[in-house]
Amino acid sequence: MDKSERVTLLSKVGLFSGLTPAALDLVASIATEESHEKGTTIFSHGAVSDKLYIIMSGRVRISRDTSGMAEDAGMDDEALAVLNPGAVFGEMALLDDVSRTTDAHVDENCHLVVISREVFEDLLFLHKDLAYEVLWSMVKILGSRLRETGNELTFLSASSKF
């Protein structure tokens, strides 16, 4: 995938969709690519959280180990999401260095665009305008997620499921 294709892909990712073309070009310049075979694990719960992933092809299952939970009724792994091309996962890795809270398993051979937190932080340090654009984009995303969570809690409370 060449740089212009990466720019196009990044422009469709929520975190980067509001960035200017120049900013997208900068982010695309630090993106790398990885391929993983079916059945492999990209990361596991508790691992260092240091990369954001965008699926170009294939499928990834995000799950959580539930073997220690009393109510799991014998299931060891709960699928939280099955992600297809265009999906993004691991984006919190760009914001903090808290360990992973889920596992990411390859369900179908996949090709990923990857952005490393360390390289991304260096880029933001060198380009303050880009840092401002990314920060503003993240504020919008977090605000939206907070509203969604509030709506879900209201629904659960109203339906006596909370």
C-alpha positions as CSV (number, residue, x, y, z in Angstrom):
1,M,0.0,0.0,0.0
2,D,1.5,3.3,-1.0
3,K,1.3,6.5,1.1
4,S,-1.7,8.0,-0.8
5,E,-3.7,4.8,-0.2
6,R,-2.8,5.1,3.5
7,V,-4.0,8.7,3.5
8,T,-7.3,7.5,2.1
9,L,-7.6,4.7,4.6
10,L,-6.8,7.0,7.6
11,S,-9.3,9.6,6.4
12,K,-12.0,7.1,7.0
13,V,-10.9,6.4,10.6
14,G,-12.8,8.3,13.3
15,L,-9.7,9.6,15.1
16,F,-8.2,10.9,11.9
17,S,-11.3,11.7,9.8
18,G,-11.3,15.4,10.7
19,L,-7.7,16.1,10.0
20,T,-6.5,18.3,7.2
21,P,-4.9,16.6,4.2
22,A,-1.4,17.8,5.3
23,A,-2.0,16.2,8.8
24,L,-3.2,13.0,7.2
25,D,-0.1,12.9,5.1
26,L,2.1,13.2,8.2
27,V,0.3,10.4,10.0
28,A,0.4,8.2,6.9
29,S,4.2,8.7,6.8
30,I,4.6,6.9,10.1
31,A,2.2,4.1,9.5
32,T,3.5,0.6,8.9
33,E,1.9,-2.6,7.8
34,E,1.7,-6.1,9.4
35,S,0.2,-9.4,8.2
36,H,-1.1,-12.1,10.5
37,E,-2.2,-15.6,9.8
38,K,-5.5,-17.2,10.9
39,G,-5.4,-18.5,14.5
40,T,-2.6,-16.1,15.7
41,T,-3.0,-13.6,18.5
42,I,-2.2,-10.0,17.8
43,F,-2.2,-9.0,21.4
44,S,-3.4,-10.5,24.7
45,H,-5.1,-9.0,27.8
46,G,-2.4,-7.5,30.0
47,A,0.1,-6.9,27.2
48,V,1.7,-3.6,26.6
49,S,-0.7,-1.3,24.8
50,D,1.5,0.4,22.2
51,K,-0.1,0.2,18.7
52,L,-3.3,1.2,16.9
53,Y,-4.5,-1.2,14.1
54,I,-6.6,-0.7,11.0
55,I,-7.8,-3.8,9.2
56,M,-7.1,-3.6,5.4
57,S,-8.2,-7.2,4.8
58,G,-9.2,-10.2,6.8
59,R,-11.1,-10.4,10.1
60,V,-10.1,-10.0,13.8
61,R,-12.0,-11.1,16.9
62,I,-11.8,-9.0,20.0
63,S,-12.5,-11.1,23.1
64,R,-12.1,-11.3,26.8
65,D,-11.1,-14.4,28.9
66,T,-14.0,-15.2,31.1
67,S,-12.6,-18.5,32.6
68,G,-12.4,-17.0,36.1
69,M,-16.0,-15.7,36.2
70,A,-18.5,-17.7,38.1
71,E,-21.4,-17.0,35.7
72,D,-19.5,-18.0,32.5
73,A,-21.0,-21.5,32.5
74,G,-17.9,-23.1,31.1
75,M,-17.1,-20.6,28.4
76,D,-13.5,-19.5,28.4
77,D,-13.6,-16.7,25.8
78,E,-16.3,-14.1,25.2
79,A,-16.3,-12.5,21.8
80,L,-16.9,-8.7,22.2
81,A,-16.6,-7.9,18.5
82,V,-15.7,-9.4,15.2
83,L,-14.0,-6.7,13.1
84,N,-13.8,-6.5,9.3
85,P,-11.8,-4.4,6.8
86,G,-11.9,-0.7,7.6
87,A,-12.3,-1.3,11.4
88,V,-9.9,0.1,13.9
89,F,-8.9,-1.5,17.2
90,G,-6.4,-0.7,19.9
91,E,-6.8,3.1,19.5
92,M,-6.5,3.7,23.2
93,A,-2.8,2.7,22.8
94,L,-2.2,6.1,21.2
95,L,-3.5,7.9,24.3
96,D,-2.1,6.1,27.3
97,D,0.2,3.3,28.3
98,V,-2.4,1.2,30.2
99,S,-2.1,-2.5,29.4
100,R,-4.5,-4.2,27.0
101,T,-7.9,-5.1,28.4
102,T,-8.9,-7.6,25.7
103,D,-7.4,-10.1,23.3
104,A,-7.2,-9.7,19.6
105,H,-7.3,-13.0,17.6
106,V,-7.0,-13.4,13.8
107,D,-10.2,-15.2,12.5
108,E,-9.2,-14.8,8.9
109,N,-5.7,-14.0,7.5
110,C,-5.4,-10.3,7.8
111,H,-3.3,-7.3,6.6
112,L,-3.2,-4.3,9.0
113,V,-2.0,-0.7,8.9
114,V,-0.3,-0.1,12.2
115,I,0.6,3.1,14.1
116,S,3.0,2.9,17.0
117,R,2.4,5.1,20.0
118,E,6.1,6.0,20.4
119,V,6.4,7.1,16.8
120,F,3.0,8.9,16.9
121,E,4.0,10.8,20.1
122,D,7.3,11.9,18.4
123,L,5.3,13.1,15.4
124,L,2.9,15.1,17.6
125,F,5.9,16.6,19.5
126,L,7.4,17.8,16.3
127,H,4.2,19.0,14.7
128,K,2.2,21.0,17.3
129,D,-0.6,21.8,14.8
130,L,-1.1,18.1,14.2
131,A,-1.2,17.5,18.0
132,Y,-3.9,20.2,18.3
133,E,-6.0,18.6,15.4
134,V,-5.7,15.1,16.9
135,L,-6.6,16.4,20.4
136,W,-9.7,18.1,19.1
137,S,-10.7,15.0,17.2
138,M,-10.3,12.9,20.3
139,V,-12.4,15.3,22.4
140,K,-15.2,14.9,19.9
141,I,-14.9,11.1,19.9
142,L,-14.8,10.9,23.7
143,G,-17.8,13.3,24.0
144,S,-19.8,11.1,21.7
145,R,-18.8,7.9,23.5
146,L,-19.8,9.5,26.8
147,R,-23.2,10.5,25.5
148,E,-23.7,7.0,24.2
149,T,-22.8,5.5,27.5
150,G,-25.1,7.9,29.3
151,N,-28.0,6.9,27.0
152,E,-27.3,3.2,27.6
153,L,-27.2,3.7,31.3
154,T,-30.5,5.6,31.1
155,F,-32.0,2.8,29.1
156,L,-30.8,0.1,31.6
157,S,-32.0,2.1,34.5
158,A,-35.4,2.7,33.0
159,S,-35.7,-1.0,32.1
160,S,-34.6,-2.1,35.6
161,K,-31.6,-4.0,34.2
162,F,-29.0,-1.9,36.0
